[in-house]
Amino acid sequence: MAEDNTNHTDQPSHAQLIISEVELLLSEKRTALSVMRTGIAVFALPLSVFSILIATSKYYTVAHVILWLVVIGLLCLGLILLGGYLVIRSLIRLHKLDDRIVLMKDRLKEMPGWISWGK
């Protein structure tokens, strides 16, 4: 009688593949959170610029620096739009990733031999 020397751990099981996919989704989620953090920082920059302009408004007259105020205003508007886009895009991405993680967890729970340790 010949012994079977093949190692069954060489090939990952279906549960291990699902767990690996969930780990990949969690790393994508971390990336989406860092994009959101960047968007919030970009969004906050124009607010600080406007607060500096308001705080120093007694040192200049608007008529003399109107061109600079328009340029700074347009730049700040662009930064606000970019920050808003990054935050909204990352929120949408986070919701999609959460839905996929829930699907993966449900697939894992349907597998035979699944032991539930709580919720």
C-alpha positions in Angstrom: 0.0 0.0 0.0 1.6 3.2 -1.1 1.4 6.3 1.1 0.2 9.5 -0.2 3.0 12.0 0.5 1.3 15.0 -1.0 0.7 17.9 1.3 -2.9 19.1 1.2 -1.8 22.5 2.6 0.0 23.4 -0.7 -3.3 24.3 -2.3 -5.3 27.0 -0.4 -8.8 26.0 0.6 -11.8 28.0 -0.5 -12.1 29.5 3.0 -8.5 30.7 2.8 -9.1 32.3 -0.6 -12.1 34.2 0.8 -10.2 35.3 3.8 -7.4 36.6 1.5 -9.9 38.4 -0.6 -11.3 40.1 2.5 -7.8 41.1 3.6 -7.3 42.7 0.1 -10.6 44.5 0.5 -9.6 45.8 3.9 -6.3 47.1 2.4 -8.3 48.9 -0.3 -10.5 50.3 2.5 -7.4 51.7 4.2 -6.4 53.4 0.9 -9.9 54.9 0.5 -9.6 56.2 4.1 -6.3 57.8 3.3 -7.8 59.5 0.2 -10.6 60.8 2.4 -8.0 62.2 4.9 -6.2 63.9 2.0 -9.5 65.3 0.7 -10.3 66.7 4.1 -6.9 68.4 4.4 -7.2 69.8 0.8 -10.7 71.1 1.8 -9.5 72.7 5.0 -6.7 74.7 3.3 -9.0 77.3 1.6 -10.7 77.8 4.9 -7.5 78.8 6.6 -6.5 81.0 3.6 -9.8 82.9 3.9 -9.5 83.3 7.6 -6.0 84.8 7.1 -7.4 87.2 4.5 -10.2 88.3 6.8 -7.8 88.7 9.8 -5.4 90.8 7.7 -8.1 92.8 5.9 -7.4 96.0 7.8 -3.9 96.1 6.3 -5.0 96.4 2.7 -7.8 97.9 0.6 -9.8 95.6 -1.6 -9.6 98.0 -4.6 -5.8 97.7 -4.7 -5.6 93.9 -4.4 -8.8 92.9 -6.2 -6.8 90.9 -8.8 -5.0 88.9 -6.1 -8.2 88.3 -4.2 -9.9 87.0 -7.4 -6.9 84.7 -8.1 -6.8 83.4 -4.6 -10.6 83.0 -4.6 -10.5 80.9 -7.8 -7.6 78.8 -6.4 -9.5 78.2 -3.2 -12.7 77.3 -5.1 -10.7 74.8 -7.0 -9.2 73.3 -3.8 -12.7 73.1 -2.3 -14.0 71.3 -5.3 -11.0 68.9 -5.3 -11.4 68.2 -1.6 -15.1 67.6 -1.9 -14.6 65.3 -4.9 -12.0 63.2 -3.0 -14.1 62.9 0.1 -17.3 62.0 -1.8 -15.4 59.5 -4.0 -13.8 57.8 -1.0 -17.2 57.6 0.8 -18.7 55.9 -2.2 -15.8 53.5 -2.4 -16.0 52.7 1.3 -19.7 51.8 1.0 -19.0 49.5 -2.0 -16.1 47.8 -0.1 -18.2 47.3 3.0 -20.9 45.7 0.8 -18.3 43.3 -0.8 -16.9 42.4 2.7 -20.4 41.5 3.9 -20.9 39.3 0.9 -17.6 37.6 1.5 -18.5 37.0 5.1 -21.8 35.6 4.1 -20.1 33.2 1.7 -17.7 32.1 4.4 -20.6 31.5 6.8 -22.3 29.2 4.3 -19.3 26.9 4.1 -19.4 23.6 5.9 -17.5 23.5 9.2 -18.0 27.3 9.8 -17.9 28.0 13.5 -19.6 31.3 14.6 -17.9 33.0 17.5 -20.5 35.7 18.0 -22.5 38.0 15.7 
